[in-house]
Amino acid sequence: MLKHYLGSEPIDRYIQIKRREVLGYKRHISVWEYMHYLDA
């Protein structure tokens, strides 16, 4: 189990997924703030 996660590919994939999640989260927040700004 530990060896599997110590491999370079799983870590790269994990970082890529996390980066995509963070980018999507930031985009979602920015869109929400933009809509909120339009409502105000």
Buried (B, 14 or more C-beta within 10 A) or exposed (E): EEEEEEEEEEEEEEEEEEEEEEEEEEEEEEEEEEEEEEEE
